[in-house]
Amino acid sequence: MSARLDVVKLAPEAYRSFLAVEDLLARSSVPHGTMELLKLRVSQINGCAFCVDMHSRDLQRSGEADQRIWSVAAWREATCYTPAERAALALAEEATRLADRVAVPDEVWAEAAAHYDEEQLAALVVAIAMINLWNRIAVPTRQPPAGA
């Protein structure tokens, strides 16, 4: 598979703006591992091979256990995630699958709010939006994974 076009080259101002948001998210108080697990799970849902590869590699480089990387697709049944990580993953799934229902269910939001303060919740919501944005650039333009 080869890329259809290079968004970075053709829309550099947009790309720089997206990176500025990513830099803001990296400075949030949400744990890096939680953010990366969230990005990995959303990318799996969206079928984005480029982002699945990238976030899996990012998690490995940061020292994340292989079991936690491989199990994120089945996080509900896996026993290796904290309650806070589970809440973030549930929120990520619901916010990514908006077409499945009108809104994120109140119980999913409440569980996330039990583990994260308002600033962290805002960071999680923006991170979910950003990874969905990245997926929606990489999938239609057929960005190949780095390992391909």
Secondary structure, 3 states (H helix, E strand, C coil): CCCCCCHHHHCHHHHHHHHHHHHHHHCCCCCHHHHHHHHHHHHHHHCCHHHHHHHHHHHHHCCCCHHHHHHHHHCCCCCCCCHHHHHHHHHHHHHHCHHHCCCCCHHHHHHHHHHCCHHHHHHHHHHHHHHHHHHHHHCCCCCCCCCC
